[in-house]
Amino acid sequence: SQTIHQWPATLVQPVGSPLSLECTVEGTSNPNLYWYRQAAGRGLQLLFYSVGIGQISSEVPQNLSASRPQDRQFILSSKKLLLSDSGFYLCAWSGGTDEQYFGPGTRLTVT
Amino acid sequence: QKEVEQDPGPLSVPEGAIVSLNCTYSNSAFQYFMWYRQYSRKGPELLMYTYSSGNKEDGRFTAQVDKSSKYISLFIRDSQPSDSATYLCAMSAFSGGYNKLIFGAGTRLAVHP
């Protein structure tokens, strides 16, 4: 069966510091991968998606970037965090159908 | 107007009640409809998905889609305290080369003993 991992689970970072969040998927090949952000009391905002290694599409211009160095690895990065980057970051994958499966999330607090 | 509208609640019901959660949408291109359950501080968990208008049942859960009215519902029978969570509806449409999911804001449900 497929599993999706994210780490770290929680992170507290000062404004201006760099960020690296990692997501890995097991038990499937060539998944579509997604990064979402969920602000308190709000729905899910799609940040990036990837249909293959090195193929990244951005949904919202912002302070963040994404990379996919391996088939089942997806990384979310920032060079300098802003206060507004605080939130709950979720990675998801999908196969050949529409439904997406989410990881456990990373709670980021920028201070 | 948002593409997907969902009442945020909170919705508080006694144990054993039938719960009705709803979403409306404006984009007739949406083809695939999903419901996710999200416990506090956890990732969303896929509960049900359906493609066509009509009902789909899975245990205590029934998903209903009315494409003519652009309205979807999730019914929970015999609700339990363990059902207390936020429920997110999601819909997909082919956009930008892939099937993009659009989420509702979520309805917070509390089932009290």
Interface residues (C-beta under 8 A of the other chain):
Chain A: Q6 N32 G41 R42 G43 L44 L46 Y49 V51 S57 F88 L90 S94 D98 E99 Q100 Y101 F102 G103 P104 G105 R107
Chain B: Q6 P8 Q31 Y32 M34 Y36 R41 K42 G43 P44 E45 L46 Y49 L88 A90 S92 G96 G97 Y98 N99 K100 L101 F103 G104 A105 G106
